[in-house]
């Protein structure tokens, strides 16, 4: 029995960038940084960064924090998902130092939505209701954009008006294509801007191949991460012996009976150190004869 690490697995460029920013800021000034919402949808990485001095808060708790303890030197990080313009205005009002970690791919989506909305278009975004990235993008359209997640959402669009359809960066091309067809059937002709992140598309294609190569596949990622769930579904389509796990304690030796090759992969929010932890854990099980 052998364990292999997916060479394409692990954190995406946008999340890696924001983590680098945090680590650099923490090393420059030995004082906590506050981030609005979890920096990454991975409980283990959040815990690691919390220990290093990154504290997770929401916007509502910030007011008291600034006035009572930290005053203007409080550093607030905006995560890769981005924020709506009103968050920036609020942070400016509080006078805190903003560290903007919005992923450049997300910034492009925000700008695109804003441009079309200002140009008089109805903007439809195919993606998940209440996802932080969507909240940020909608804010850039003065809250006019319509989220299309379910079939019934399509009916919230006005038929016969100029419409632009775009995507949440982490949805699958198949989902975007399916929903765009439904929107066109209801609204009429639309402008389609496929704003899915290229690294997500490439990742999905490589993962299909990797899942087909191995007997058992572990998709490592946070249980609240929609990207991990989406990638796990792709794996299941190729290999029914695919499991979504977030920590080695969740592994069951029965999953690996008669397997020769175990593959370990991760989503856009899974750090490499965590994937390596799974590989080491399984190799230990093989050495101890628990599996294999
Ligand atoms: S998945 Fe793509 S859009 Fe999202 S943070 Fe990573 S690089 Fe940016």
Boltz pocket constraint, residues with backbone or C-beta under 6 A from the ligand:
constraints:
  - pocket:
      binder: B
      contacts: [[A, 12], [A, 13], [A, 14], [A, 15], [A, 80], [A, 81], [A, 103], [A, 104], [A, 105], [A, 106], [A, 169], [A, 170], [A, 197], [A, 198], [A, 199], [A, 200], [A, 268]]
      max_distance: 6.0
